[in-house]
């Protein structure tokens, strides 16, 4: 009976990690959409929703700690708990990056002169897809999908550097672009870090499964 209750608690915690992943992915997709469409209302919803992600992180962390002291976990259970503790840190940071992008979407919304979104929309889509795939890999215990996420981070990095160069050119050619381009430079950085966090989670999941 004790082991059954333990496994049920472990499964509930695992499902909360998956819920965190879904919320983080939604924050990324919505913040990028807000930037692309100049949708300040959507951006504000991303900012307001971050508290839910933070609360869920604390809930999972407390549950993991309880799982560690309640019973002596088996090696596989210990790897799962360790992976969940590491993963929720990355997911919370992804949510924070989504908030940062949303704030910049609000700041840039009324700027009449701005460069094209450069690589941001494409980068954001790739990063969100990576996040979706790595959460799926965690759920399905899929090592191959983890490796695909790890490999795809190079694509985000390439677009990041291309975007920086394009914004630098835009600012050099037209000084009116500077204010908006600066906001977009910071946004590129946030999206690149989201890709890094997705890659981190892929490594956590691989370590959990090996």
N, C-alpha and C positions, 0 to 999 in steps of 0.2 A: 504493500500500500504506500509506503514512504517513497519508494522509487517511482511509483506511478505518479504520485503528486509532484515529485521533483521533475519528471519529464514533462508533465503538463505545464509547470511553471516555466521551464526552459522553452517550451514551444510558444507560450504566450509572449515571452520576451523576444523570441525570434520574430514573431509577427509584428511586434512593435518596432523592431529594427526595419522591417520591410515597409511599415507605414512611414517611418522617418524618411526612408529612401524615396517613397512616392511624393512626400511633401517637399523634399529638397529638389527633386526633379521638376515638380510643378513650379516652384519658386524660380528656378533657372529659366524654364520656358516662358513663364509669364513676364519676367523682368526683361528678357531679350525682346519679347513681343512688344512690351511697353516702350522700349527704346526705339524699335523699328517703326512703330505706329504713332509715336508721340502720345501715347495713351497714359496720361497722368493718373487717372482713376485706377487703372490696372496696376500701375507702379505702387500706388498707396496701399492696395490690397496685399501686394507682396510684402511690403514693410510691416503691415499690421499682422500678417500671418506668421511672422518669425517667432513670436512668443509661443505659439503652439509647438513649433519645432524644438525650441529650447526646453519647454516643459517635458516634452516626450523624451528628450535626451536625458534629463535628470531622472525620469521614471525608469528608463532602461538601465541607467548606471546603478541606481539603487537595487533594481531587480538582480543585476549581475552580481553585485556584492553579496546579496542575500543567497544567491545560488552557490557562491563559493564557500560560505561558512555553514550553510544549512546541512550539507552532506559532503562527504569526500567525493568530488566528481571524478569520473573515469577520464582517461587521457583524452578521448575524443570529445567529451563534454567540456573539459578544461580548454581545449583548443577552440571550441565554439564560443565559449564565454569570453575568452581573450580576444577573439576576432570581433565579437560584438562590441566590446568595450573600445577597441581601436576604431571600428567602423563608425560608431556614433559620433566620435570626435570629428572625423572627416565630414560626416553628413551635416553636422551643425555648422561647420565652417562653410560648406557649400551654401547653406541657407544664408549665412552672413554675406557671402559674395553676391547672392541674389539680391539681398537688401541694398548692397552698395551699388549694384547696377541699376536697381529701381530708383535710388536717390539721384543717380546721374541722369537717368531718363527724365526725371522731373526737372532737373536743372537745365537740361538741354532742350526741353520741349518747345520753349518760346523763342529760341535763338533763330532769327530769320536766315542767317547764313551759316551753313554747316556742310562739311564734306559728306559724301555718301558714307553709309555705314561701314564701308570698306569690307573687312572680313568678319565683322562682329556677328551678323546674322548667321552666316555659315558656321563660324566657330561655335557660336552658342548652340546651334542645332547639333553639331557633332558632340560637344561636351555633354549636352542633355541626353543624347543617345548613349554615350558611354556610361553615364550614370544609370540610365535605365537598364542597360545590359549587365552592369556589374551587380546591381540589386537582383536581377534575374539570376545571375550566376550564384549569388549567395543563396537565393531561395532554392535553386535546382541543384546546387552543389556541382556546378559545371566548371571544371578547370579550363577546358578549351576556350570557353567564352571569356574567362578571366584574361587569358593570354591575348585574345583579340582586343580587349579593352586596353591592355598594357601597350600593345603594338600601335593602337590608333592614336595614342597621345602624341606621337611624332607629327601626325597630321595637324593637330591643334597647334603645336609649336611652330610649324611652317607657316600656317595662316597668321599666327600671332606676329611673327617677324615681317611677313608681307604687309600686314595691316599697319605696323609701326612705320615702315618705309613709306607707304602710301600717305599716311597722315603727315609725315614730315615734309613730303613734297607739297601737299596741299597747303600747309602753313607757309612754306617758302614762296609759293606762287601767289598767295592771297592772304594778307595779314588779317583780314576779317574772319578767317577760319580759325584763328588761334584759340579763342575761348571754347568753341565747340569741339575742336580737335583735341584739346587738352582733356576734356571730359571723356572723349572717345578713347584716348590713350589709356586712361585709368580703367575704362571698361574692358578694353582688350586684356589688360593685366588680370582683371578679375576672372574673365572667362578662361584665360590660360591656366589660372590656378584651380578652377573648377575641374579642368581636365586632369591636372596633377592629383587632385583629391580622388577622383574616380580611379585613377591608376593606383593610388595608395590602397584603396579599398580592394581592388583586384588582387593586390599582393597579400592583403590580410586574408582574403578568402582562400587563395592558393595555400597559404601556410596552414589554414584551418583544415584543409582537405588532404594535405600530403602526410 
